[in-house]
């Protein structure tokens, strides 16, 4: 830890610096748009609207005649296969299943791109998919009246599964706002997001070594007067898990790797999930120069770090 002046200015004893860090972790980073991204839901639903309206003609058909109705529709509109995955709440363009009727664990493969050759084997292939995945039952007995509305609900569910990713985005957006404000107050500083080796060189004419080709820092902050570069990683953990310990260890290594090049490394982390993994966090706090949280950012620690 290398921000003693900030700690003392805030009337905190140095020996209590780590306690100050974890006692000021936020319970959530979620805002009111966190639960569902309605724009994305509607956008995804719209992609399938024409196909779904075509498939609506198969709803509530008699199970006995359904196969012939399916073949008839398929012959006219083979592109309907592109909408099959979303009816099962997946965006995969290809699916593979074990054929439960095969003793040899035969794999059945389905591609959901419009077939340009239509014959009985092709139609049987997709009808098997429709029947064995339960879509036939849904169409005949599910009581649905409109597949567009049904897929809207499916999209809401899929979108809610993306909340974990949104947590990371919200944390990055929050830090970006503070960095933007910091650079406005300190015009000799500038920053970029999603900082790769190439982007850092293009933005600041500054060469860094990287430990792997995929290395991408959340932010790079640069002092144009002193030519000091700061690489920043951010994350938020609302729940515990084994990943916390691994993350803390990785950022010790990353700190040493960039510091050996004269570059400062700042880790901004937050979330009550850390309360389940305080030991590895404290090890990294003691090892690294800058392990900070959003409360510290709010209270101006960047001004202290980036003098």
C-alpha positions in Angstrom: 0.0 0.0 0.0 1.5 3.3 -1.1 -1.0 6.0 -0.4 -0.2 6.9 3.2 -1.0 10.6 2.8 -4.5 9.9 1.7 -5.1 7.5 4.7 -3.7 10.1 7.2 -5.7 13.0 5.6 -8.9 10.9 6.2 -8.0 10.5 9.9 -7.3 6.8 9.5 -4.5 5.0 11.4 -2.1 3.4 8.9 -2.5 0.0 10.7 -6.3 0.3 10.0 -5.9 1.0 6.3 -7.0 -2.4 5.1 -10.0 -2.4 7.4 -11.0 1.0 6.0 -10.8 -0.6 2.5 -13.1 -3.5 3.2 -15.5 -1.8 5.5 -16.4 0.7 2.8 -17.2 -1.9 0.1 -20.5 -1.3 -1.6 -23.3 -3.9 -1.4 -24.2 -3.4 -5.1 -23.1 -1.6 -8.2 -26.5 -2.1 -9.9 -28.5 0.8 -11.2 -32.2 0.8 -12.3 -31.3 -0.7 -15.7 -29.4 -3.6 -14.2 -32.3 -6.2 -14.1 -33.3 -6.0 -17.8 -31.9 -4.2 -20.8 -35.3 -3.6 -22.5 -33.7 -2.0 -25.6 -31.6 -5.1 -26.2 -34.6 -7.4 -25.5 -36.7 -5.6 -28.1 -33.9 -5.5 -30.6 -33.3 -9.2 -30.4 -37.0 -10.0 -30.6 -37.3 -7.9 -33.8 -34.6 -10.0 -35.5 -37.0 -12.9 -35.6 -40.4 -11.2 -35.9 -41.1 -12.1 -39.6 -40.1 -15.7 -39.1 -42.1 -15.9 -35.9 -45.2 -14.6 -37.6 -44.8 -17.2 -40.3 -44.5 -19.9 -37.6 -47.6 -18.6 -35.9 -49.6 -20.5 -38.5 -48.6 -23.7 -36.9 -49.9 -22.8 -33.4 -52.7 -25.0 -31.9 -52.8 -27.4 -34.8 -54.0 -30.9 -34.4 -51.2 -33.2 -33.4 -52.2 -35.8 -36.0 -52.0 -33.3 -38.9 -49.1 -31.3 -37.5 -46.4 -33.2 -39.3 -48.0 -32.5 -42.7 -48.6 -28.9 -41.8 -45.0 -28.5 -40.7 -43.7 -30.0 -44.1 -46.0 -27.7 -46.1 -44.8 -24.6 -44.3 -41.2 -25.7 -44.4 -41.4 -26.2 -48.2 -42.6 -22.6 -48.6 -40.4 -20.9 -46.0 -37.3 -23.0 -45.3 -35.8 -20.0 -43.5 -38.0 -20.7 -40.5 -35.2 -22.9 -39.2 -33.3 -19.8 -38.2 -35.9 -19.1 -35.5 -35.9 -22.6 -34.0 -33.1 -22.0 -31.5 -34.7 -18.9 -29.9 -37.8 -20.9 -29.3 -35.7 -23.1 -27.0 -34.0 -20.1 -25.3 -30.6 -20.4 -27.0 -28.8 -18.3 -29.6 -26.7 -21.1 -30.9 -26.6 -21.5 -34.7 -25.7 -25.2 -34.4 -26.7 -27.8 -31.9 -25.6 -31.3 -31.3 -27.4 -34.1 -29.4 -26.9 -37.7 -28.6 -29.4 -39.8 -30.3 -31.1 -41.6 -27.4 -32.3 -44.4 -29.8 -28.7 -45.2 -30.8 -26.6 -47.8 -28.9 -23.5 -46.3 -30.5 -24.0 -42.8 -29.0 -24.6 -41.4 -32.4 -24.5 -37.6 -32.6 -27.3 -35.7 -34.4 -26.2 -32.3 -35.7 -28.5 -29.5 -36.6 -27.6 -26.3 -38.4 -30.0 -23.4 -38.2 -29.1 -21.6 -41.4 -31.7 -21.6 -44.3 -31.3 -24.8 -46.3 -31.1 -24.3 -50.0 -31.9 -27.9 -50.9 -35.3 -29.0 -49.8 -36.1 -32.7 -49.9 -37.9 -35.2 -47.7 -34.7 -36.1 -45.7 -34.1 -32.4 -44.9 -37.7 -31.9 -43.8 -37.6 -35.1 -41.7 -34.3 -34.0 -40.1 -35.8 -30.8 -38.8 -39.1 -32.3 -37.9 -37.2 -34.8 -35.7 -35.6 -31.8 -34.0 -39.0 -30.1 -33.6 -40.6 -33.3 -32.1 -37.8 -34.5 -29.9 -37.0 -31.1 -28.3 -40.7 -30.7 -27.3 -41.4 -27.8 -29.8 -44.2 -29.8 -31.3 -45.8 -30.2 -27.9 -45.4 -26.5 -27.3 -47.1 -25.6 -30.6 -49.9 -28.1 -30.2 -50.6 -28.0 -26.5 -48.8 -24.9 -25.1 -51.8 -22.6 -25.4 -49.7 -20.0 -27.2 -51.4 -17.4 -29.4 -48.4 -15.4 -30.6 -44.8 -16.5 -30.9 -43.6 -12.9 -31.0 -44.9 -12.3 -27.5 -43.5 -15.7 -26.4 -40.0 -14.9 -27.7 -40.2 -11.5 -26.0 -40.5 -13.4 -22.7 -37.7 -15.7 -23.7 -35.4 -12.7 -24.5 -36.2 -11.2 -21.1 -35.1 -14.4 -19.5 -31.9 -14.6 -21.6 -31.2 -11.0 -20.8 -31.5 -11.6 -17.1 -28.8 -14.3 -17.4 -26.4 -11.6 -18.6 -26.6 -9.7 -15.3 -23.2 -10.9 -14.3 -21.7 -9.3 -17.3 -23.6 -6.1 -16.7 -22.0 -5.9 -13.3 -18.6 -5.7 -14.9 -19.8 -3.1 -17.4 -21.4 -1.0 -14.7 -18.2 -1.0 -12.6 -16.2 0.0 -15.7 -18.7 2.8 -16.5 -18.6 4.1 -12.9 -14.8 4.3 -12.9 -14.8 5.8 -16.4 -16.9 8.7 -15.1 -14.5 9.4 -12.3 -11.5 9.2 -14.8 -13.3 11.6 -17.1 -13.8 14.1 -14.3 -10.2 13.6 -13.1 -8.9 14.4 -16.6 -11.1 17.5 -16.9 -9.6 18.8 -13.6 -6.1 17.8 -14.7 -5.9 18.5 -18.4 -2.4 17.1 -18.7 -3.9 13.7 -18.1 -5.7 11.6 -20.6 -7.1 8.1 -20.5 -8.3 5.3 -22.8 -10.5 2.3 -22.2 -9.8 -1.4 -23.1 -6.1 -0.6 -23.3 -4.2 -3.1 -25.4 -0.4 -2.9 -26.1 -1.3 -1.5 -29.6 -3.8 1.1 -28.3 -1.5 2.3 -25.6 1.2 3.0 -28.2 -1.2 4.7 -30.6 -2.7 6.9 -27.9 0.4 7.8 -25.9 3.4 6.7 -28.1 4.4 4.5 -25.1 5.6 1.0 -25.5 4.9 -1.6 -22.9 5.7 -5.3 -22.8 2.8 -7.7 -22.3 2.7 -11.2 -20.8 0.2 -12.6 -23.2 -1.3 -11.5 -26.6 -4.8 -11.2 -25.2 -3.8 -8.8 -22.4 -6.2 -5.9 -22.2 -6.3 -3.5 -19.3 -9.6 -1.9 -18.4 -8.0 1.6 -18.5 -4.7 3.3 -19.2 -4.2 6.8 -17.7 -1.3 8.9 -18.9 0.5 12.0 -17.6 1.5 13.9 -20.7 4.0 16.1 -18.7 5.9 13.4 -16.8 5.1 10.6 -19.2 4.0 8.4 -16.3 1.6 5.6 -17.4 -0.9 4.1 -15.0 -2.6 0.8 -15.9 -5.9 0.2 -14.2 -8.0 -3.0 -13.7 -11.5 -2.8 -12.1 -13.9 -5.4 -10.9 -16.9 -5.8 -8.6 -17.8 -9.0 -6.6 -21.3 -9.1 -5.1 -20.8 -12.8 -4.1 -18.0 -15.0 -3.0 -16.3 -17.9 -4.8 -12.9 -19.4 -5.6 -12.3 -16.9 -8.3 -11.7 -14.2 -5.7 -8.5 -15.8 -4.4 -7.2 -16.4 -8.0 -7.9 -12.8 -8.9 -6.0 -11.5 -5.9 -3.0 -13.6 -6.8 -3.1 -12.6 -10.5 -3.0 -9.0 -9.6 0.1 -9.4 -7.4 1.8 -10.9 -10.4 0.5 -8.2 -12.8 1.6 -5.4 -10.4 5.1 -6.7 -10.4 5.1 -7.3 -14.1 4.1 -3.7 -15.1 6.1 -2.1 -12.2 9.3 -3.6 -13.6 8.7 -1.4 -16.6 8.3 1.8 -14.7 4.5 1.7 -15.0 2.1 2.1 -12.1 -0.6 -0.5 -11.6 -3.9 0.4 -9.9 -6.4 -2.2 -8.9 -9.9 -0.8 -8.2 -12.1 -3.4 -6.7 -15.3 -3.4 -4.7 -18.3 -5.5 -3.5 -19.3 -7.4 -0.4 -18.2 -10.6 -2.0 -14.7 -9.8 -0.8 -15.8 -10.3 2.8 -15.7 -14.0 2.1 -12.0 -13.8 0.9 -10.3 -11.2 3.1 -7.1 -13.1 3.5 -6.0 -13.2 -0.2 -7.2 -9.6 -0.6 -5.1 -8.4 2.4 -2.1 -10.2 0.9 -2.5 -8.3 -2.3 -3.2 -5.1 -0.4 0.1 -5.4 1.4 2.0 -6.4 -1.7 0.7 -4.0 -4.3 1.0 -0.2 -4.2 -2.6 0.6 -5.1 -5.5 -1.5 -4.1 -8.5 0.8 -3.7 -12.3 0.9 -3.8 -14.9 3.2 -5.2 -15.3 5.1 -1.9 -11.7 6.1 -2.1 -12.1 7.2 -5.7 -15.1 9.3 -4.7 -12.9 10.9 -2.0 -10.2 11.9 -4.4 -7.5 9.3 -4.0 -6.6 9.6 -7.7 -5.4 13.1 -7.0 -3.1 11.6 -4.3 -1.8 8.7 -6.5 -1.3 10.7 -9.7 0.5 13.7 -8.3 
